[in-house]
Amino acid sequence: MKLEEGDLVASGPELTSAPSVLDLPTGPLSRIPQISATEEDQGSVARFFSEIPEDFAITYRNAIAILADPTQVGVLHYTLGEESISRAILAYGPQAPGQVVIMISAESTWRICVEPTSSLMKTISSVLLEQIPLSPVDIRGSFSQDAGLVLLALLHLLRESRMSSILSHLEPTQSFEMSTVEDVINDSSVEDFRWPFFFFDKVFPFSSNAASWEGRVQPALKELISRKLISAANDNYHLTSSGYRILVALHQHLTKVAIRITRITDKGSEGHEAMLLVRSLQDLFLFDFGGKESTIASLDFKNTELLISDFLKHPNDSTSQTVSSAHSCPVCAARVPDHTKNCPECGVKILSSEMPKEANQAPASNAPKSHRTPPPYMHKKADPPLLIPQPVKKQAKPAASQSPKFCIKCGTKLRSNDKFCKSCGAKVIQ
């Protein structure tokens, strides 16, 4: 073990030895390597902690305690273009509130550091090119986990066709058959990180090609038809305008980020939530797999940062809470404070946040019929509408001196950037 630029660098056997040397418990989500270790490895760990300064000893003892018995773990996988691939293990625990332990494999050793969760968010924002403006469109909706995976597979299939057509100077395929989608899913374990579907498979809680897909693809395609992402003609399927917009974004993607978070559920099993973010020059698309449902949405950067901040934050960690109690508008995805009757961004009426949870949830889909059942997921999502893509209009913000102070209809106090009254829904006159 050694310190290198403030990080802990250790071999696998040294990490294996560390919990017993430091008298630390090991839990069900442990990220400590399980490999052979010797007395020499144990001695190396003991010497390291006896020789380093006390503040470093406390920091990295806590880090190893969290890696040995974390209350939440994650995998972060991202790429810059098609060249640089990074993969990190994340761990959270009460020993370091507001922080995350990051463990990265470096050849035969592991590099471990402790960072504020906010720093990890900044890294992801940088990878997603936050400095380049986005042009989000009104595409968002949710469907079953099977349909979400099938959508990614068919987008992969058509993107691959477009790439091949460029090389062969032939017309790209615009339609597809059910059997070709099954072939893509069966190849999803291929180690080719250029393709978003293969890339996402590396953090998904189960490998999609390990389960039996017999009888599952056709119902998923029917569901995608009902969500207006694809259309059918005889045995052939085509993308709609919404589906085509997503395909173009994946075809022209600049970078992508995949994240998985795992916790122990109330029932004692491992629960997961995973998301894929694909960034093209003008689009940022989210593929979110949580609950028994998946969600796809076109995002702007403000809501992307809020979403990822909530996603990365430990549920019991109040120190990193940066957003007031709120939820997202089902139409424009803007952040809507609790007890607000109308979205302050688009004016749509919001269902009461005091409704029973069962009344505001989509029915659970049936568990996939396979010999390897996917693990349970942690959350359920509402079912927002999927719309035909229309550019989100950006309006100039009024000058501070011209900003309205109160709603002319009901008298509610307004914020300077409100377009609609959050109480009565009346349009704010600029």
N, C-alpha and C positions, 0 to 999 in steps of 0.2 A: 504494500500500500504506500501511496505517496500523495502529496499535494502538488498540483500542477496548475498554475495560474488561478489559484483559489478553488479549484475543483478537486474532488477526491478521485484518484485513479487507482483501480484495484483489479486484480485478476479474478477470474471466476471462482477458483478455489478459496481465495481470501474472502470473497463475499459469502461463500457458503459457510465459512468458519465464523464469520463476524457475529451472528446472533448468539451463538453459544458462548463465545468469548466475552461478549458484552452482557450476557444474561438477559436476552431479549426474547419475548414470545414470538412464535410464528403462527400467522393466521391463514384462513382459507384463501385469501387473495394475495398471498405472499409473492413477491417478484424477486426473491433471492434465488440465484441459480442453484439447482439441485445436482451437483457434480461431486466427484471424489475430492477430498481435501486431506492434508497431512498435518502432523503436529507442527511442521515448519510453517505452514500457512497460518495456523493458529497463533504461533509465536510472532509472525509478521504483523498480524492484526493487533496483538497486545502491545508490541513495541511502538507501533504507529500512534496509538491513542495515548501512550504514556509520554511520548516525545513532543507532540504538536502542542501549540498554545491552547489554553483552556477554552477560548471562544470557538476555535475550530473543532475542538474535541466535542463540545456540546452540540454544535451544529450538525456534525456528521454522525454523531451517535444517534441524534434524533432522526436524521435522514435514513440511517440503516434500520432504526426502529419502525419507521413508516414503511420502508420497502419490505420488511419482514412481516408486518401486520397492518396493512393499509385498510382504511375504511372505504376508499374509492380508488380505482386504478383506471388507467387509460392508455391508449396507443395513439400517437400522433404520427402521421405519415404525410409528407409533403414533397413537392418537386418544384424546382425552378426551371421552367421550360421543359426540355426533354433530357437534360443532362444531369443535374444535381438532384440526387435522391436522398432524403433524410428520414430517419425513423427513430422515434424516441418512446420510451416507456415513461408513463406518468404515474405518480402515487401521491395520495393525500392522506393526512392523518391529523389527529388533535395535537400532536407534538409541535406542529408548525402551522398554526392558523393563518389563513390568507396567503399561504405559500404552496408550492408544488415541488416535489422531488422529481428531477428529470434524470433518467438513466439512459445513456447512449452507448451502444456497442462500438468499440474502437479496436478492430483487429482482435487480438487475444485478450484485451482488457475491457473494462467498463469505466466510463467517465460519469461521475455523479455530481450534480450541482443542485442547489436549492434556490429557487427563484420566486418572486411574487407572481401570483396568478396573472396580474396585470401585465407583467413583462412578457409572459407567454402569449397573451392576447396581442400585444404589439408585434411580436414576431409573426404571428399568423396574418395580421393585417398587412405587414410588409410583404409577406409572401404573396398575398392576394392583390398586390399592387394598388393599395388604397389611394395612391397619388394620382392614378389615372381615372378620370370620371367614368361613371357607368350610365347606361341608358336602359333602366329596368322596364319591363313590360308587364301587363296584367296577366301573368301566368302563375297560378297557384292552385293546388288541390291535393287531396289525399285519397289513398286507396289502399288495398291490402298489400302486405309484404311481398307476396308472389308477383303482383302486378308491378310493383316498384322494381323488382329485380328483372322481370321480363322487359320492362321499358328500357332499363340500362343495357340489357343484352341486345335488343333490336336496334337501339341507337348505335351501339358498338358495331353491329353488323353493317348498317348502312354507312357509317363513317369509314369502315374498312373498305367498302365498295367504292366510296368516293376517292379514297387514297389510291386504290388499284386503278381506277379509271384515269387518274392523272398520269400514272406511269405508262399505261397502255394506250392512251389517247382514245379510249372508248367511252361511250355514253354510260354514266354511272347508273346502277340499279336504283329505281325509285320505289320498288315494291319488294315484299318478302313473303316467305311461307313459314308456317308454324314450325316445320322440321328444322329450318335453318336457325331459328331462334334457339331451339333445344341444343343444337350443335355448339352454339356460342357459350351457353351456360355450362355445358359439359367440358369446355376448354377453359373455364374461368380461373383455374389454378396456374395457368401459364405465367411464367415470370417475365412479363413484358409490361413495364410500368408506363409506357407511352399511352396506353389505352385506359380511359377512366374506369371501365368495368373491371378489368384485371387489377388495376391499381386499388380500387375500393375493396376487392375481395381479400386483400392482405390485412385489413383491419376488421372486416366483418366478423361477428362472433362465431360464425360457422362457415365452412366453405360451401358455396352454393352448388358445386358440382358433386359434393359428397352425398347429397340427398337424391331420392328418386323423384324425377319430375314428370313421370308418366301421369297423364290426366290432369296436370296442373297448368300447363301453358295456355291451353285454349280458354279456360275460364278467365285467366289473367288478361288475355287479349280482348275478350268480351268486355271486361271491366274497363280497359283502356279505351275501347270504343265508346262506352257510356260516358267517359270523362272527356271525350272529344280530343284525344291525343292521336288516335289512329282511326282509319275507316277501313271497311272491308268491301271487296268485290270478288265474289265467288271464293276461291281458296287463297286469294292474294290480299295482302294488307298494305295500306299506304299511310304515310304520315299526314296529319292535318296541318294547317298553318301553324298551330301552336307547337305540334311535335316537330315540325320542320325548323322552327326558330331555335328549339332546344338542340336539335341535331347540328345546326350551323355553329352554335356556340361550342359544342363539344368538338366539332371538327377543327375549329380555329382556336382551341383553348391555348392560353399562355401558361397557365399554372393550375395546380389543383392541390387540395388539402383534404385528407381523410382523417377522421377522429372517431375513436370509440371510447365510451365511458362505461365502466362496469362497477356495480355495487351489489351487496348482498341484500336481497329483498326481505320483506317482512316474513315471507314463508321459508326463508333460509336458503334459497337458491340464488344463483348468480343471475342478475338482471342486467340487460345491456341497452345502450342507445348508441347509434352510429350515424354519422353524417358525412357526406361528400360535398365539397364545394368546388365547382369548376369555373374558372375565370377565363373569359375570352376578352377581346379588346373592348367590347361594349357591354357584355353581359356577365352576370355572376349568378349561376344557378345552384340552388341547394337541393340535394337529395338526402332527406332525413328519414332514418328508419328508427322509429320508437314506438312503444306499444306493440300491437299486432298490425300496425299500419305504417305506411310510408307516405312521405310528403314531398312534393316538388314545388319549388317557388323561384321566381325571379326576384332578386333582392337588390336594394340599394345598400350603400356602405353603412349608413347609420344603423339600420336594422340588423345588418350582418354582425356588427360589433356587439350590439345588445344580445343577439341570439347566442353568439359564441361565448360571451362573458357569462351568461347564465348557464351555458352548457358546461363550461370548464370549472365553474365555481363549485366547491364542496357544499352539499345541501345544509350542513350544520355549521357552516363558516359564515358568521355575520360580519367579520372584519373586511371581507372583500365585496360586500354588498354595495354596488355603485348605482343601482337603478331602483327607484321607488317602486312600491307594489303596483304592478301593471301587467297587462297582457297585450296581445297583438290584435289589431283590427283584422277581421277575416277577409276583408276586401283589399285594403291597400297595405296591410302589414305594419302600419304605424303603431308606435307604442301608445297604449290607451290606459290611463290610470284607472284603478278600481273605482267603482261607484260613478263612473262617467257614462252618461246616457247616449252620447253621440261621439263618433270619432272626430277629434279636432283637426284631422288632416283631410278626410274626404266627406265627412258629414253623415256616414251611414249610422243607423241606429244600432246600438250595442246591446246584446242580451245581458241581463243583470248578472253580475258576478256572484250574487248571493243565491242563484239557483242551485238546486241539488246537482252534484256532479253528474249523476246518471242522466239527467235531462239534457246535458250539453255535450254528450259524447256519442260518437258514431258506434254502432254495434260492432262487437268484436268479430273478426273473421275467424273461420274455422282453422284449427291448427293444421299445418301442412301434413299430408299423408306421406311419410317417408320413414326409412329405417334410421334416420338420424334427425330427430326432432330439434328444431332451433331452440336455443335457450329462451327463457322468458324475457320480456322487455319491460322497461321501467315505467313508461308513461303512455298515456292515451292522448290522442290529438283530436281536436275538432275537425270537421270536414268542410273547409272553406270552398267556395265555388272556384272552378277552373274556367277561365275566361279566354275568349279569342284575343290574341295578342294585340294590344293597342299601346303605343308609347305612353309612359307616364308623363303628363304635362308638368313642366317645371315653371312656376310663376315667380316673378321677381318679388323679393321680400320688400315690404314697405319700409321706408326710412323710419328710424326710431321716433322722430318727431311726429310722424303721421300715423303711427301704430294706434289702432283703436284700443280703448281701455275697457269698455263695457259693451255687452251685447245690446243692440238697439231694440231687440224684441223682449228679452226677459231680464236684462240688467246684470247678467252674470259677468264677473270680471274675466277678461280675456288676456291671454299671453300675446306677445308681439307677433308670433308666427302662426297663430291659429287662423285657419281658413273657415272653420265652422265653429259655432258655439258648442262647447262640450256639454251644456245642459239641455238646450232646446233644439240644437241642430240647425239653427238659422245661419245662413251664409253671412260671413263677415264682410261688410262693405269696405273696400280698401280706400 
